[in-house]
Amino acid sequence: MRLVELSRVPTPGHAVTHVVFVRDDEGQGRLITADYADGYVCVHPVTESGVILEVAQMLRGEGHGPLPAQECPHAHWVQPLPDGRVLTSDLGADRIYVHHWEHGELIREGAVILAPGTGPRDQHLLPVDSDDPAHDWRVAVAGEWGGTVTLIGPEPGHDAKHSDNGTIRVLQTVSLGPDALPKPDQAASLAFVPWNALQGNTGAVAASEGIAGLAYVGLRGSERIVTLLWDGKRLTRLDEPDVPGWRGRGIDCAGSRPRHLLAIGNLLLAANEASNNVAIFRLSADGEPNLAATLPSGAPTVFVRL
């Protein structure tokens, strides 16, 4: 098996950091890009044969944050939601933009404002303890400059099926210390592993075992991977952040600048961009990462499952 190029089109935005394929409200394929340098979010139509067409939409961010690296909008991530909407991170303006589809057009309906200096980066949709997970969702956001993970979702008490940007809010913020700012530590990526994957369950398991689990966060600067507990509603530390070990301070990422993490079963992969290697950790039944192998790779930045 091999990859075959079907199309190649220019992106009007600069420095693309993330690309996601989705289907709009009419069932048509769309490719959405987050463009870091100028803050644009761009939408390209995609044919049924997989050919990418010229850009159809360009949505630009606005504002800036308090840090030198936040001098202007910096789009960084695209996160489709179970209810059909789309979130995008703006690292430069400390905002998560909220979009919905109208007749094939991506409409920006508002934004969730994060704490100044957060620098929202990668997002991850977490499984929820809810009777309506399609609308009662939770997204964890890695804050590059704040050294945090921020949990956002529909505001409790509102009709989730008819929620708009005004009913999406910050539900929780977890510090990844002890090396948060002003020390040079950057939260870059997050991966989630449910308990049933860690414990090797292949048959019928309790529903809670597929919802609860562990979230692993890569920190660039101190070159660590920190572990958080997810119970289907909230994220918590396993131990105090200054306690040595994987439950507290975290483990060494076996390289430099872990830009992206990916979980596959009970394996955790770390793309160590600056050290040109991929580190593979085997996760024990309690979630402890144990280095199993390192593979050479030229400045790895993102994993894509095929």
Beta strands, then each sheet from edge to edge (+ up, - down):
strand 1: 16-23
strand 2: 29-35
strand 3: 40-46
strand 4: 57-60
strand 5: 75-80
strand 6: 86-90
strand 7: 95-102
strand 8: 105-113
strand 9: 120-126
strand 10: 138-143
strand 11: 148-154
strand 12: 168-175
strand 13: 186-194
strand 14: 213-220
strand 15: 224-230
strand 16: 235-237
strand 17: 251-252
strand 18: 258-264
strand 19: 267-272
strand 20: 277-283
strand 21: 289-296
sheet 1: 1+ 2- 3+ 4-
sheet 2: 5+ 6- 7+ 8-
sheet 3: 9+ 10- 11+ 12-
sheet 4: 13+ 14- 15+ 16-
sheet 5: 13+ 14- 15+ 17-
sheet 6: 18+ 19- 20+ 21-
end
